[in-house]
Amino acid sequence: MKIERRCRRKQTYKQKEKKHRIIVIGNSHARGCAAEIKSNLDEDFEVKGFLNPGTELNSIITSAKRDIQQLSKQDVVVVWGGSKDVGKNETKQGINWIQSFVEANKYTNIILMEVPHRHYLIQESCVNKEVDKFNRIIMN
């Protein structure tokens, strides 16, 4: 009786290092955005999403602070929030949070999404006018 001995090489799978990272942080408007971005990019991109529905910009921005600090100039942070701040007449405070966030994270790319209009209000409502003002300041 012959016993066959086979040596099996241990296969080690090295996970391919991602070249670029994208982090999407936002409120309920950003729901599903990280998954949609990931489906349209190749394997060189790592995409994460952090959502805090119904919260102010401060909470949204601080939710992924540790992950954002690990980013570089090859990476991107997408910030989509502010509708809660505008709705509570705290536009200036929301702008200040965004400005301090941008100043603290100059080492990476930041994309700021506009706050959408409230679809259930008329275009000329005071809330939608405040949304326009907020978006105009962010764009400048």
C-alpha positions as CSV (number, residue, x, y, z in Angstrom):
1,M,0.0,0.0,0.0
2,K,1.4,3.2,-1.1
3,I,0.7,6.4,0.8
4,E,0.8,9.5,-1.3
5,R,1.9,12.7,0.4
6,R,1.0,15.9,-1.2
7,C,2.3,19.1,-0.1
8,R,-0.2,21.8,-0.4
9,R,1.1,25.3,-0.6
10,K,-0.6,27.7,1.7
11,Q,-2.3,30.3,-0.4
12,T,-2.2,33.7,1.1
13,Y,-4.5,36.2,-0.4
14,K,-3.3,39.7,-0.2
15,Q,-6.0,42.2,-0.3
16,K,-5.4,44.7,-3.0
17,E,-4.6,48.0,-1.5
18,K,-7.1,50.7,-2.5
19,K,-5.6,53.7,-4.3
20,H,-8.4,56.1,-3.5
21,R,-10.9,56.4,-0.7
22,I,-14.3,58.2,-0.8
23,I,-16.3,58.9,2.4
24,V,-19.9,60.1,2.1
25,I,-21.2,61.8,5.2
26,G,-24.7,63.3,5.4
27,N,-28.2,63.2,6.5
28,S,-31.1,61.3,5.0
29,H,-30.5,63.0,1.6
30,A,-27.3,61.0,1.2
31,R,-29.0,57.6,1.8
32,G,-27.8,55.1,-0.8
33,C,-25.2,57.5,-2.3
34,A,-22.1,55.5,-1.1
35,A,-23.5,52.3,-2.6
36,E,-24.3,54.1,-5.9
37,I,-20.9,55.6,-6.1
38,K,-19.2,52.2,-5.3
39,S,-21.2,50.5,-8.1
40,N,-19.9,53.0,-10.7
41,L,-16.2,52.8,-9.8
42,D,-13.6,50.1,-10.2
43,E,-11.8,48.2,-7.4
44,D,-9.2,50.9,-6.9
45,F,-11.7,52.8,-4.8
46,E,-12.9,52.2,-1.3
47,V,-16.2,53.8,-0.5
48,K,-17.8,54.3,2.9
49,G,-21.0,56.1,3.9
50,F,-21.8,57.6,7.3
51,L,-25.4,58.8,7.7
52,N,-27.1,60.6,10.5
53,P,-30.7,61.2,9.4
54,G,-32.4,64.2,11.0
55,T,-29.3,65.7,12.6
56,E,-27.4,69.0,12.3
57,L,-24.2,69.6,10.4
58,N,-22.1,69.3,13.6
59,S,-23.2,65.7,14.2
60,I,-22.8,64.8,10.6
61,I,-19.3,66.2,10.4
62,T,-18.1,64.7,13.6
63,S,-19.6,61.2,12.8
64,A,-16.7,60.1,10.7
65,K,-13.9,62.2,12.2
66,R,-11.5,59.3,12.8
67,D,-11.9,58.0,9.2
68,I,-11.5,61.4,7.7
69,Q,-8.3,62.1,9.5
70,Q,-6.7,59.1,7.7
71,L,-7.4,60.5,4.2
72,S,-4.9,62.1,1.8
73,K,-5.0,64.3,-1.3
74,Q,-5.9,61.3,-3.3
75,D,-9.1,60.8,-1.4
76,V,-12.5,62.6,-1.3
77,V,-15.0,63.5,1.4
78,V,-18.6,64.2,0.2
79,V,-20.6,66.3,2.7
80,W,-24.3,66.4,2.2
81,G,-26.2,68.1,5.0
82,G,-27.5,71.3,6.4
83,S,-31.2,71.0,5.8
84,K,-31.8,70.7,9.6
85,D,-29.7,73.8,10.3
86,V,-31.6,75.8,7.7
87,G,-35.0,74.6,8.9
88,K,-34.2,75.6,12.5
89,N,-33.0,79.2,11.4
90,E,-29.4,78.2,12.3
91,T,-27.9,78.9,8.9
92,K,-25.0,80.9,10.2
93,Q,-24.1,78.2,12.7
94,G,-24.2,75.6,9.8
95,I,-22.0,77.7,7.7
96,N,-19.5,78.1,10.6
97,W,-19.4,74.3,11.0
98,I,-18.7,73.8,7.3
99,Q,-16.0,76.5,7.3
100,S,-14.2,75.0,10.4
101,F,-14.5,71.5,8.8
102,V,-12.9,72.6,5.6
103,E,-10.1,74.5,7.4
104,A,-9.4,71.4,9.6
105,N,-9.3,69.0,6.6
106,K,-7.2,70.9,4.0
107,Y,-5.2,67.7,3.4
108,T,-7.9,66.0,1.4
109,N,-10.5,66.9,-1.2
110,I,-14.0,67.9,0.0
111,I,-17.2,68.1,-2.1
112,L,-20.0,70.0,-0.5
113,M,-23.5,69.2,-1.8
114,E,-26.2,71.8,-1.9
115,V,-29.1,71.7,0.5
116,P,-32.2,70.7,-1.4
117,H,-35.4,72.8,-1.4
118,R,-38.2,71.6,0.7
119,H,-40.4,70.0,-1.9
120,Y,-43.6,70.4,0.1
121,L,-43.2,74.2,0.4
122,I,-43.8,76.7,-2.4
123,Q,-40.6,78.0,-4.0
124,E,-41.1,81.5,-2.5
125,S,-41.4,80.2,1.1
126,C,-39.0,81.7,3.7
127,V,-37.4,78.3,4.3
128,N,-36.6,77.8,0.6
129,K,-35.3,81.3,0.4
130,E,-33.0,80.5,3.4
131,V,-31.9,77.3,1.5
132,D,-31.0,79.5,-1.5
133,K,-29.0,81.8,0.8
134,F,-27.2,78.9,2.5
135,N,-26.3,77.3,-0.9
136,R,-25.1,80.7,-2.3
137,I,-22.8,81.2,0.7
138,I,-21.4,77.7,0.5
139,M,-20.7,78.1,-3.3
140,N,-18.7,81.3,-2.6
